[in-house]
């Protein structure tokens, strides 16, 4: 990925996170911490 595409993707992701953050009415920071924790867990699996 070129540096320009990376920067554009990064800006789009920041806009998405900002919109998501603004969509929560209460405890925004806490909810975003939870979203980050869920997204960072790459080993989670569901049970069949």
C-alpha positions as CSV (number, residue, x, y, z in Angstrom):
1,X,0.0,0.0,0.0
2,X,1.4,3.4,-0.9
3,X,1.9,6.1,1.7
4,X,-0.9,8.2,0.1
5,X,-3.4,5.3,0.3
6,X,-2.3,4.5,3.8
7,X,-2.9,8.2,4.9
8,X,-6.3,8.3,3.2
9,X,-7.3,5.0,4.8
10,X,-6.2,6.3,8.2
11,X,-8.2,9.5,7.7
12,X,-11.3,7.6,6.8
13,X,-10.9,5.3,9.8
14,X,-10.5,8.3,12.1
15,X,-13.7,9.8,10.6
16,X,-15.5,6.5,11.2
17,X,-14.4,6.4,14.8
18,X,-15.4,10.0,15.4
19,X,-18.9,9.3,14.0
20,X,-19.2,6.2,16.1
21,X,-18.0,8.1,19.2
22,X,-20.6,10.8,18.6
23,X,-23.4,8.3,18.2
24,X,-23.2,7.3,21.8
25,X,-25.1,9.5,24.2
26,X,-23.7,8.4,27.5
27,X,-20.3,7.1,28.7
28,X,-18.7,7.6,25.3
29,X,-15.2,6.9,26.5
30,X,-16.2,3.7,28.3
31,X,-18.1,2.4,25.3
32,X,-15.2,3.2,22.9
33,X,-12.8,1.4,25.3
34,X,-15.1,-1.6,25.0
35,X,-15.2,-1.4,21.2
36,X,-11.4,-1.2,21.1
37,X,-11.0,-4.2,23.4
38,X,-13.4,-6.3,21.4
39,X,-11.7,-5.3,18.1
40,X,-8.3,-6.1,19.5
41,X,-9.1,-9.6,20.6
42,X,-8.0,-11.7,17.6
43,X,-8.2,-15.0,19.4
44,X,-11.8,-15.0,20.4
45,X,-13.9,-17.9,19.0
46,X,-17.5,-18.8,19.1
47,X,-18.7,-22.2,20.3
48,X,-20.4,-24.5,17.8
